[in-house]
């Protein structure tokens, strides 16, 4: 399903395939020979989403942008089932496996891999040809790749990156679930006017 959002309409190359149960919403450009499979959601909320040629977004993948972070995916990338990308730059020939997450302001260098259930945290840059192992976390600037068992070290690196401010526009010291959900509800209200195209 293609939806306009905030006056922006998706653009899909004629050789691309968007499954009937996939959703493409807002300022989204999908390149030649892309395959957007069943249940995938590509939602531009404020920023744009640019998907290069020959990109495969498998079942239930979620690709989002925000008003502060657009998303760019280079050519010849695979986004695995249930993967989640928001406000990031993915250079060409990157593999993002099932259940992986890539957050706001992250940049994945060409030919890098984010394996099953791995995470690339906010404002983290993976150099070209870097691999984040299954379930591990890439975080910080400069980046470190850590196993999930090193939560304290992940937190030490992630805390100054200020996830609540980056993701929700609320300083960590003021971020409560009440403030976050109220801000998100107000922002997401804009989808009430989305129209099928």
Secondary structure by P-SEA (a helix, b strand, c coil): cbbbcccbbbbbcccccccccbbbbcbbbbcccccccccbbbbbccbbbbbccbbbbccbbbbbccccbbbbbccbbbbcccbbbcbbbbccbbbbccbbbbcccbbbcccccccccccccccccccccccccccbbbbcccbbbbcccaaaaaaaaaccccccccccccccccccaaaaaaaaaaaaccccccccc
